[in-house]
Each structure stands twice: as C-alpha cells, then as structure tokens.
Amino acid sequence: MGLEDFGNNRIFESNDFKVTRKDHPLQAEYWNLIDRPKSASSSQFLSMQLLDLTFDVRYQLEVCISQGWLSEYDIDHEFLAKLAAMSDHNAKQMLVHVDAC
C-alpha cells in the first residue's frame, strides 16, 4: 500500500530541500543530569550536579518516557531532585502509577 492508495496526497519534486547539521546531537537535559558525559574530565565530573537514581527508579522512569507518559524534554533538575529525594519504593510506585494511567 502506497500513498497513492489514499487518493488525496500530492507529491511535489523539489531541489530546494536542505539538510543542516548541528555540531552536537540534540539531546534532552535529562540525560545530562543522570549520566556522566563520556568526555568529562575528573575535575569536570566533580563539579557536575548529577542525580543518583537507583536502577529500579531509573528503569521505571525510562518506561514512562518510552511509553510516552513523560517527555524527556520536560524533565528538569527539580523533578529529578524530588524523585531522588524520595525513598526508592515511593519513587518507583509513583512512576508505576504514571505508567498505569
């Protein structure tokens, strides 16, 4: 089945299409808050405010992101800090509840 099967799509050919590249890949702030950058030196690493999430909490957070319940682009330091301050059980249960809605 192709686009023409739907009958209402027009296809235009154009040579005006331009692809631009960024110097770095687009990445949500979320990843910089929980992952140590591969290129960070020891002094840079010590100055970062990384948030330590247990495997269970991080896994459940990534489930919520992959299922589309949470957007990694909307997760900020404040949200992750509150999550990290909770007990593992409460943080995980809160995220399980988000995933179950």
C-alpha angles and dihedrals in degrees: 000000000000134000091267088065089071091057099211103077122102119200119208124189116220137172091197094087111118128188118206127190130213121221089241132027117261108260134171118246087239093078093051090054097054105026128065108233112245092229098047117120121223093261092048090048093052092052094052121099098224117173118226112222121178118242092255094051094044091047092051091046090053090049089056090049095046092048090051096244092118129028116225087213091061096047109101138178093269093055093047092045091054090047092049091049092057123086112266091248095051094044092049093045091050090053092045087054090052090051092048096054 
